[in-house]
Structure formats: structure tokens, C-alpha cells
Amino acid sequence: MDSKIEFCEIDKLVSSIEKIETDQILLIADLNVWGMYSKIVPLLELKGKKVIFWKAPDGEKVKTFENLNSAVNFFLSKNVHRNAHLISLGGGATSDFSGMVAAILLRGIKWSTIPTTLLSMVDAGIGGKVAINSAHGKNLIGAFHHPENIWIAHEFLETLPKEEFQSGLGEIIKYAFLNKEINNSIKTEEPLLEIIKKCVLYKEAIVKEDFKEKGQRKILNFGHTLGHAIETTYSLSHGISVCWGIAIVLGIFQKKNLLSELNELKELLSLDLEDSPWLNKTFPISDIMRLVKKDKKSTSSTEMDFIFCEEIGTPTIEKISFEKIEKTLMDKSDELRKLSI
Ligand SMILES: NC(=O)c1ccc[n+]([C@@H]2O[C@H](COP(=O)([O-])OP(=O)(O)OC[C@H]3O[C@@H](n4cnc5c(N)ncnc54)[C@H](O)[C@@H]3O)[C@@H](O)[C@H]2O)c1
């Protein structure tokens, strides 16, 4: 099943939601976003609908089993029915969590999302992968559950803190390696909204072909295996960590010809990628490998799918053993120490 994606003005959101055929709306909104936008997007006053509202802790904090339990039981206590429709308002953490609630409530109800961060507009809000975290790692408990509607209103970006904006730019850079058209849009300095649209359509097309990530969808994980490990180790934002993950693939795991491309894209998008946190220090290979082995892309206890990109627009998926990843990092530890973009 596909999602309907609509690029719209923020003041059209209420009327779009009012058109959903249900008398019951379950609303999950990120607490910060709600604080800023509840008057501009008055979702508690939908004509002809009863709105049941669960206010979510902001950002990543929401993605716990305790919150899942709390939200699901809260909605059940309000006598939700099977035709209830859940609306998520917030960034990727909120949509990951809300989608999980929608996936399990009454064995699955319909849901829609209003992404409010750059990262969730171009990536997290699209594609129906939903999840919460576990003590054993991020996003390890999850489901595939497509949102019915994705409403992208760029006005939300006006209040986004700089660090969160930069994180979204990191994912846009990933797309610029995977797809020539997106790459070209950045090179020709098209407006950000155009670039966002192209990223969304590109991701949606890939998801349509391979919803359950059995094949081609895996390319969207370019830079993510090492990126996730870097994110956990150094507490950097998701998009910035992905950029460092890409830098290591380009600079250490394959021919270096595209490393300058990363630098060019970074400059064009004004991404503040400062020195790597391990510059002139030892890259923490054993910590990183411990996290890499827990990655969801592991296909056995000895190997995983790894994404390479030797040429813009032609990423490849190759199986690589953990042993080989570790050996490559060790053999090139001097280059890693000096790696910069
Ligand atoms: N499901 C997927 O396919 C997928 C893909 C990529 C990332 N993710 C997930 O997305 C999450 C990260 O999401 P994110 O980067 O969108 O951030 P987020 O949802 O964690 O939000 C980050 C911060 O920005 C604030 N915020 C959100 N919108 C705002 C706005 N318009 N103005 C001001 N503040 C705002 C939030 O309150 C929060 O404090 C991670 O949990 C990651 O695992 C999921």
C-alpha cells in the first residue's frame, strides 16, 4: 500500500485532516512542537471529529516500551475503535513511535504523519518503518506500517534548531550520492524545497519497489552502518554521523575519488562538518565493531550487507564479513586518524 504525499501550506493541515473518513482522531504530538504550533495548527478543534490527545515527550525520549505501553493503554481507556485514525505531529522520533502505536493498537489502525524536522521530511517520515529503542540498541523493536498520508509543510523548518537542521542536511547529502538528479539539484543550487521534494519522491519510489527492505531499499542505508555506531559512540546527531559514515566508506573502504564530492556537497549545503571527533586520535575500532555487529543489516553472525558507492547514482550492495570491516579499519588506522572532509 502507498502513502499519499502532499506538500502543503501549514494552514491547510486542519482541513486535510478533517477530510479523513473517521469520527475519531488519535493525536500524538511532540511536546516542543505542540508548544510552538498548537495555535497555528489547532488539531484539538477538528470539525466532526473527537480528538484523543497523547502528548509525547520530545524527540528520542519518546521511543521507549514504557511510553508505548502508556500511549496504547491511554487510547484503549478512551474506547478507541478500529476506524480511528492516528495523527503524528513531530520529527522522526515522534513518527517512529506513533507508527508503532498505530501498528499494534487493535492489531493495526490507519495513521498519517506531519513531519516537522528536515530529517523527517526527507527520510524518517517516509516509508513506513516504525520503531522504538531497546536497552540493546536503537530501533530494534519495530514494524513496517505505512502512513496513509504524509503532509509536508515547510513552514515548520522556520523554528527548527540549527543542529536539527544540519542533521537533516546530512541525509540529503546521502541522497546526493545515491541519485544523480538530487546531486544535480544541489550543484545547480535549486531552492531547498525543490531538493526536499526530490528526496521524498526518490525515497518513496524505492520503498514502493521494496517495502520490506529485502533488496534495493537497502541502498538507503549508505553510510548508516558506521554512522549509527559513530552516533552512539560520540553522541553526534543522526545526519552528521551518517556523513562521517559516508566519509569512512569513501575514504577508507573504496577508491577515494568521491571524497572531494562529499566536500563539495557539504560546502554547497552549508553543512558545518567540523573535524571528526577522532581527528589525530585513535579511532575506537573495538567499540565501533561491537555496535556494527548489532546493526539490523547483519545477515548472519559473521557478515552484513554493506553499501558502496563508487559512482554518483550507482550504489551497490555487497556482503562483507565483520572480520573484513575490522581488518580494513585496522589496516588503515593512520588514514582514519587524519580523515577529514
Ligand atoms: N523510520 C525511518 O525510516 C527513520 C529514518 C531516519 C531516522 N529515523 C529516526 O528519526 C529520529 C530522529 O528524528 P528527527 O531528526 O526528525 O528528530 P526528533 O524527532 O528526535 O526531534 C529532534 C528535536 O527537534 C524538535 N523539533 C521537532 N520539530 C521541530 C520544529 N519544527 N521546531 C522546533 N523544534 C522541533 C523536537 O522537539 C526534538 O527536541 C531517530 O529516532 C531515528 O531513529 C527513522
PDBQT file of the ligand as one rigid body, heavy atoms in Angstrom, charges set to zero:
ROOT
HETATM    1  N1  LIG A 401      11.726   5.348  10.250  1.00  0.00    +0.000 N 
HETATM    2  C1  LIG A 401      12.713   5.731   9.480  1.00  0.00    +0.000 C 
HETATM    3  O1  LIG A 401      12.780   5.377   8.303  1.00  0.00    +0.000 OA
HETATM    4  C2  LIG A 401      13.765   6.627  10.053  1.00  0.00    +0.000 A 
HETATM    5  C3  LIG A 401      14.774   7.161   9.227  1.00  0.00    +0.000 A 
HETATM    6  C4  LIG A 401      15.701   8.049   9.787  1.00  0.00    +0.000 A 
HETATM    7  C5  LIG A 401      15.624   8.378  11.136  1.00  0.00    +0.000 A 
HETATM    8  N2  LIG A 401      14.642   7.837  11.916  1.00  0.00    +0.000 N 
HETATM    9  C6  LIG A 401      14.512   8.174  13.326  1.00  0.00    +0.000 C 
HETATM   10  O2  LIG A 401      14.236   9.551  13.419  1.00  0.00    +0.000 OA
HETATM   11  C7  LIG A 401      14.632  10.007  14.721  1.00  0.00    +0.000 C 
HETATM   12  C8  LIG A 401      15.269  11.362  14.608  1.00  0.00    +0.000 C 
HETATM   13  O3  LIG A 401      14.269  12.233  14.137  1.00  0.00    +0.000 OA
HETATM   14  P1  LIG A 401      14.496  13.771  13.859  1.00  0.00    +0.000 P 
HETATM   15  O4  LIG A 401      15.885  14.027  13.472  1.00  0.00    +0.000 OA
HETATM   16  O5  LIG A 401      13.411  14.167  12.953  1.00  0.00    +0.000 OA
HETATM   17  O6  LIG A 401      14.351  14.469  15.264  1.00  0.00    +0.000 OA
HETATM   18  P2  LIG A 401      13.447  14.242  16.560  1.00  0.00    +0.000 P 
HETATM   19  O7  LIG A 401      12.097  13.775  16.231  1.00  0.00    +0.000 OA
HETATM   20  O8  LIG A 401      14.251  13.426  17.521  1.00  0.00    +0.000 OA
HETATM   21  O9  LIG A 401      13.350  15.746  17.092  1.00  0.00    +0.000 OA
HETATM   22  C9  LIG A 401      14.518  16.437  17.453  1.00  0.00    +0.000 C 
HETATM   23  C10 LIG A 401      14.187  17.676  18.245  1.00  0.00    +0.000 C 
HETATM   24  O10 LIG A 401      13.612  18.663  17.397  1.00  0.00    +0.000 OA
HETATM   25  C11 LIG A 401      12.441  19.204  17.998  1.00  0.00    +0.000 C 
HETATM   26  N3  LIG A 401      11.580  19.653  16.921  1.00  0.00    +0.000 N 
HETATM   27  C12 LIG A 401      10.922  18.897  16.010  1.00  0.00    +0.000 A 
HETATM   28  N4  LIG A 401      10.323  19.680  15.100  1.00  0.00    +0.000 NA
HETATM   29  C13 LIG A 401      10.578  20.948  15.440  1.00  0.00    +0.000 A 
HETATM   30  C14 LIG A 401      10.246  22.208  14.870  1.00  0.00    +0.000 A 
HETATM   31  N5  LIG A 401       9.561  22.313  13.721  1.00  0.00    +0.000 N 
HETATM   32  N6  LIG A 401      10.675  23.321  15.504  1.00  0.00    +0.000 NA
HETATM   33  C15 LIG A 401      11.407  23.225  16.628  1.00  0.00    +0.000 A 
HETATM   34  N7  LIG A 401      11.787  22.064  17.205  1.00  0.00    +0.000 NA
HETATM   35  C16 LIG A 401      11.378  20.945  16.607  1.00  0.00    +0.000 A 
HETATM   36  C17 LIG A 401      11.896  18.078  18.850  1.00  0.00    +0.000 C 
HETATM   37  O11 LIG A 401      11.094  18.559  19.902  1.00  0.00    +0.000 OA
HETATM   38  C18 LIG A 401      13.181  17.433  19.359  1.00  0.00    +0.000 C 
HETATM   39  O12 LIG A 401      13.633  18.091  20.514  1.00  0.00    +0.000 OA
HETATM   40  C19 LIG A 401      15.527   8.926  15.293  1.00  0.00    +0.000 C 
HETATM   41  O13 LIG A 401      14.840   8.258  16.317  1.00  0.00    +0.000 OA
HETATM   42  C20 LIG A 401      15.779   7.982  14.123  1.00  0.00    +0.000 C 
HETATM   43  O14 LIG A 401      15.934   6.643  14.540  1.00  0.00    +0.000 OA
HETATM   44  C21 LIG A 401      13.708   6.989  11.393  1.00  0.00    +0.000 A 
ENDROOT
TORSDOF 0
